[in-house]
């Protein structure tokens, strides 16, 4: 069986990707440092589900520690690597920028360097729509300028893309960067809007709507992302440096997003209307034509269906979801 290493395997997207790879017949090696940015109970539950498959193995490992990472990769010798481990969150990057320097910049450089030293042919890595920053052109295209990130998180992700360019140029490793647009779905991070909204509505607490609710997002259902990565892994390497948008098919107004959650929960949210927060952008919309052309990417799950799936999962796991500590933000 082809061995795939997934960094950040206990995370939201890492969990779903690991599941998709196992279902596709791959052997998956997961690593994660299980950071305390959000409650590790949900990470441990994700891992518990993954470990039920005999073709999944997990090691707790911090990618910011280079020598440990290199030894591990030389021992395991994976054939492909998907690098998803990162410190997430736009607002938290203003409170603790050092976490982003360690996990996102140093950690990613360590992953790329270790991949070079074990002669890996390709690294697929996570970037973010946050790299578009102050860009006002819609939809966002991979050819747009990305030299004006307006958050430290966005700057760290753009730095990853520049590192990837250098490693591809110097060593010929194929680098595939994926700019994710507001990924959501079951087992989501508790710091994300959908999770926070559902938890607060069920608890009878108000939800915060920034920019007075005048926000739009290219919401992307998580299995659309994981399926796309599985398709990418099946492609032969060509030694290129590539970047793709992976986003939803429309820019969904935040007010409609909340209405759909209310409908599925059967409850009405109390709303705090607040100003636009530093680092936030009012609207994101992804041009995914390059991903569609190169590997058939097409978002299949509508926002209505996606929120229905999430709320169904939330209700089935309500005890766990409501017990999670508030994330650092």
C-alpha positions as CSV (number, residue, x, y, z in Angstrom):
1,X,0.0,0.0,0.0
2,X,1.2,3.5,-0.8
3,X,2.2,5.3,2.4
4,X,1.0,8.9,2.8
5,X,2.2,11.1,5.6
6,X,-0.3,13.7,6.8
7,X,0.9,16.5,9.1
8,X,-1.8,17.9,11.3
9,X,-3.7,14.6,11.1
10,X,-5.6,15.3,14.3
11,X,-6.9,18.6,12.9
12,X,-10.2,19.2,11.2
13,X,-9.1,18.9,7.5
14,X,-6.3,16.4,8.4
15,X,-8.9,14.1,10.0
16,X,-11.1,14.1,6.9
17,X,-8.2,13.7,4.6
18,X,-6.9,10.8,6.5
19,X,-10.3,9.2,6.3
20,X,-10.6,9.8,2.6
21,X,-7.1,8.3,2.0
22,X,-7.8,5.2,4.0
23,X,-11.1,4.7,2.1
24,X,-9.1,5.1,-1.2
25,X,-6.8,2.2,-0.1
26,X,-3.7,4.1,1.1
27,X,-1.8,3.6,4.3
28,X,-1.7,6.8,6.4
29,X,0.9,8.0,8.8
30,X,-0.4,10.8,10.9
31,X,1.6,13.3,13.0
32,X,0.4,16.2,15.1
33,X,1.6,18.2,18.1
34,X,-1.9,18.3,19.7
35,X,-1.5,22.0,20.5
36,X,-3.8,23.6,23.1
37,X,-5.1,26.4,20.8
38,X,-8.4,24.7,21.1
39,X,-9.7,21.9,23.3
40,X,-7.7,18.7,22.6
41,X,-10.7,16.5,23.5
42,X,-12.1,16.8,20.0
43,X,-8.6,16.1,18.5
44,X,-8.3,12.9,20.6
45,X,-11.8,11.8,19.5
46,X,-10.9,12.3,15.8
47,X,-7.7,10.2,16.4
48,X,-9.7,7.6,18.2
49,X,-11.9,7.2,15.1
50,X,-8.9,7.1,12.7
51,X,-7.1,4.5,14.8
52,X,-9.9,2.1,14.3
53,X,-8.4,1.5,10.9
54,X,-5.4,-0.8,11.0
55,X,-3.8,1.1,8.1
56,X,-3.6,4.3,10.2
57,X,-0.8,5.1,12.6
58,X,-0.2,8.2,14.7
59,X,2.8,9.8,16.4
60,X,2.7,12.9,18.5
61,X,5.4,15.2,16.9
62,X,6.1,18.9,16.7
63,X,7.3,19.9,13.2
64,X,9.1,22.9,14.6
65,X,11.7,20.5,16.0
66,X,13.7,19.6,12.9
67,X,16.0,16.7,14.0
68,X,13.0,14.8,15.4
69,X,11.0,15.3,12.2
70,X,13.9,14.2,10.0
71,X,14.6,11.1,12.0
72,X,10.9,10.2,11.9
73,X,10.6,10.6,8.1
74,X,13.7,8.6,7.4
75,X,12.3,5.8,9.6
76,X,8.9,5.8,8.0
77,X,9.9,6.7,4.4
78,X,6.5,7.8,3.1
79,X,6.0,8.1,-0.6
80,X,3.8,11.2,-0.4
81,X,3.4,14.0,2.1
82,X,0.4,16.3,2.7
83,X,1.4,19.1,5.0
84,X,-1.6,20.5,6.9
85,X,-0.2,21.2,10.3
86,X,-0.4,24.9,11.1
87,X,-1.4,27.4,13.7
88,X,-4.8,28.6,12.5
89,X,-6.8,31.7,13.2
90,X,-6.6,35.3,12.0
91,X,-7.4,37.0,15.3
92,X,-5.2,34.9,17.4
93,X,-2.3,35.8,15.2
94,X,-2.4,39.3,16.6
95,X,-2.3,38.0,20.2
96,X,0.4,35.4,19.7
97,X,2.4,35.9,16.5
98,X,5.2,33.7,17.8
99,X,3.0,30.6,17.5
100,X,2.7,31.4,13.7
101,X,6.4,31.8,13.3
102,X,7.0,28.4,15.0
103,X,4.3,26.3,13.4
104,X,3.7,28.0,10.1
105,X,7.0,29.3,9.0
106,X,9.7,27.3,10.8
107,X,7.5,24.2,10.8
108,X,6.9,24.4,7.1
109,X,10.5,25.1,6.3
110,X,11.4,22.0,8.3
111,X,8.9,19.9,6.4
112,X,10.2,21.1,3.0
113,X,13.8,20.5,4.1
114,X,13.1,17.0,5.5
115,X,11.3,16.2,2.2
116,X,14.4,17.2,0.3
117,X,16.7,15.1,2.4
118,X,14.6,11.9,1.9
119,X,14.3,12.6,-1.8
120,X,10.5,13.1,-1.8
121,X,9.2,13.9,-5.3
122,X,6.2,16.1,-4.2
123,X,4.8,17.9,-1.2
124,X,1.2,19.1,-1.1
125,X,0.7,21.8,1.5
126,X,-2.1,24.0,2.9
127,X,-2.2,27.7,2.1
128,X,-5.2,30.0,2.6
129,X,-7.4,32.5,1.0
130,X,-6.0,34.9,3.6
131,X,-3.0,35.5,1.3
132,X,-5.2,37.7,-0.9
133,X,-5.4,40.2,1.9
134,X,-6.4,43.6,0.8
135,X,-7.2,42.5,-2.8
136,X,-10.7,43.8,-3.7
137,X,-11.0,42.1,-7.1
138,X,-13.6,39.3,-7.1
139,X,-13.3,36.4,-7.6
140,X,-9.8,35.8,-6.3
141,X,-7.6,34.2,-8.9
142,X,-4.2,32.5,-8.4
143,X,-2.7,35.1,-10.7
144,X,-3.8,38.0,-8.5
145,X,-1.2,39.9,-6.4
146,X,-0.7,38.6,-2.9
147,X,1.8,41.1,-1.5
148,X,-0.7,42.9,0.8
149,X,-1.7,40.3,3.5
150,X,-3.6,42.1,6.2
151,X,-3.1,39.5,9.0
152,X,-0.1,37.9,10.4
153,X,-1.7,34.5,9.7
154,X,-2.1,35.5,6.0
155,X,1.5,36.7,5.9
156,X,2.7,33.3,7.3
157,X,0.8,31.4,4.7
158,X,2.2,33.6,1.9
159,X,5.6,33.0,3.3
160,X,5.0,29.2,2.9
161,X,4.2,29.7,-0.8
162,X,7.5,31.7,-1.3
163,X,9.4,28.9,0.5
164,X,7.8,26.3,-1.7
165,X,8.8,28.3,-4.8
166,X,12.4,28.3,-3.6
167,X,12.5,24.6,-2.8
168,X,11.0,23.8,-6.2
169,X,13.5,26.0,-8.0
170,X,16.5,24.8,-6.1
171,X,15.8,21.1,-5.7
172,X,13.0,20.2,-8.2
173,X,10.5,19.0,-5.6
174,X,7.0,19.4,-7.0
175,X,5.2,21.8,-4.7
176,X,1.4,22.0,-4.7
177,X,-0.1,24.8,-2.5
178,X,-3.8,24.7,-1.8
179,X,-5.5,28.0,-0.9
180,X,-8.4,26.9,1.2
181,X,-11.5,29.1,1.4
182,X,-13.4,28.9,4.8
183,X,-13.6,25.1,5.0
184,X,-16.5,23.8,7.2
185,X,-18.3,20.6,8.1
186,X,-18.6,17.9,10.8
187,X,-15.7,17.6,13.3
188,X,-14.8,21.3,12.6
189,X,-12.6,23.4,14.8
190,X,-14.5,24.9,17.7
191,X,-13.0,28.4,16.9
192,X,-14.8,28.5,13.5
193,X,-17.9,30.5,13.0
194,X,-20.3,27.6,12.3
195,X,-19.3,25.7,15.4
196,X,-19.4,28.8,17.6
197,X,-22.8,29.9,16.2
198,X,-24.4,26.4,16.8
199,X,-22.9,26.2,20.3
200,X,-24.0,29.6,21.3
201,X,-27.5,29.3,19.8
202,X,-28.1,26.0,21.6
203,X,-26.8,27.5,24.8
204,X,-29.1,30.5,24.6
205,X,-26.2,32.9,24.1
206,X,-25.9,35.7,21.5
207,X,-23.6,35.3,18.4
208,X,-21.2,38.0,17.2
209,X,-21.7,39.2,13.6
210,X,-18.8,41.4,12.5
211,X,-19.1,44.2,9.9
212,X,-22.8,44.3,11.1
213,X,-23.3,41.0,9.3
214,X,-22.3,42.4,5.9
215,X,-19.8,39.6,5.2
216,X,-19.7,37.1,2.4
217,X,-17.6,33.9,2.3
218,X,-16.8,31.2,-0.3
219,X,-17.7,28.4,2.2
220,X,-16.1,25.1,1.2
221,X,-17.4,21.7,2.5
222,X,-14.6,19.6,3.9
223,X,-15.1,16.5,1.8
224,X,-14.9,18.6,-1.3
225,X,-11.4,19.5,-0.1
226,X,-10.3,16.0,1.0
227,X,-11.6,14.5,-2.2
228,X,-9.6,17.0,-4.2
229,X,-6.4,16.1,-2.4
230,X,-6.9,12.4,-3.0
231,X,-7.3,13.3,-6.7
232,X,-4.1,15.3,-6.6
233,X,-2.1,12.4,-5.0
234,X,-3.3,10.1,-7.9
235,X,-1.6,12.4,-10.4
236,X,1.9,11.8,-11.6
237,X,4.5,14.4,-10.5
238,X,5.9,16.8,-13.1
239,X,8.4,18.8,-10.9
240,X,6.3,22.0,-11.0
241,X,5.5,24.7,-8.5
242,X,1.7,24.9,-8.4
243,X,-0.9,26.9,-6.5
244,X,-4.6,26.2,-6.6
245,X,-7.7,27.8,-5.0
246,X,-10.1,25.3,-3.4
247,X,-13.3,27.2,-2.6
248,X,-17.1,27.0,-2.7
249,X,-19.1,27.8,-5.8
250,X,-20.6,31.1,-4.4
251,X,-20.0,33.9,-2.0
252,X,-22.6,33.2,0.7
253,X,-23.9,36.2,2.8
254,X,-23.2,35.8,6.5
255,X,-26.9,36.6,7.2
256,X,-28.0,33.7,5.0
257,X,-25.5,31.4,6.6
258,X,-27.0,32.2,10.0
259,X,-30.5,31.7,8.7
260,X,-29.6,28.2,7.5
261,X,-28.2,27.3,11.0
262,X,-31.3,28.7,12.7
263,X,-33.5,26.7,10.3
264,X,-31.6,23.4,11.0
265,X,-31.5,24.0,14.8
266,X,-35.1,25.2,14.9
267,X,-34.0,28.2,17.0
268,X,-33.5,31.9,16.5
269,X,-30.2,33.4,17.3
270,X,-29.7,36.5,19.4
271,X,-27.3,38.7,17.4
272,X,-24.6,41.2,18.5
273,X,-23.8,43.5,15.5
274,X,-20.2,44.5,15.7
275,X,-17.7,46.4,13.5
276,X,-15.3,44.8,11.1
277,X,-12.4,43.2,13.0
278,X,-8.7,43.9,12.2
279,X,-7.4,41.3,9.7
280,X,-10.8,40.4,8.4
281,X,-11.9,40.9,4.8
282,X,-15.6,41.6,3.9
283,X,-15.9,39.1,1.0
284,X,-14.1,36.1,-0.4
285,X,-15.0,34.3,-3.6
286,X,-12.7,31.7,-5.2
287,X,-12.0,31.3,-8.9
288,X,-11.3,27.5,-9.0
289,X,-11.0,27.1,-12.8
290,X,-7.4,26.1,-12.6
291,X,-8.1,23.3,-10.2
292,X,-11.1,22.2,-12.3
293,X,-8.9,22.1,-15.4
294,X,-6.0,20.3,-13.9
295,X,-7.6,17.7,-11.7
296,X,-11.4,18.0,-12.0
297,X,-12.1,19.9,-8.9
298,X,-15.8,20.9,-8.6
299,X,-17.5,21.7,-5.2
300,X,-20.4,19.3,-4.9
301,X,-21.9,20.0,-1.5
302,X,-24.2,23.1,-1.4
303,X,-24.2,25.4,1.6
304,X,-27.7,24.2,2.5
305,X,-26.7,20.5,2.4
306,X,-23.4,21.2,4.2
307,X,-25.0,23.0,7.1
308,X,-27.6,20.3,7.4
309,X,-24.8,17.7,7.7
310,X,-22.9,19.8,10.3
311,X,-26.0,20.4,12.5
312,X,-26.8,16.7,12.3
313,X,-23.3,15.9,13.5
314,X,-23.4,18.6,16.2
315,X,-26.7,17.2,17.6
316,X,-25.3,13.6,17.6
317,X,-22.2,14.8,19.4
318,X,-23.8,17.6,21.5
319,X,-22.4,16.5,24.8
320,X,-18.8,16.6,23.4
321,X,-19.4,19.9,21.5
322,X,-20.9,21.8,24.4
323,X,-18.2,20.5,26.8
324,X,-15.3,22.0,24.8
325,X,-13.4,24.9,26.4
326,X,-13.5,28.2,24.6
327,X,-10.7,28.4,22.1
328,X,-7.9,31.0,22.3
329,X,-9.0,34.0,20.2
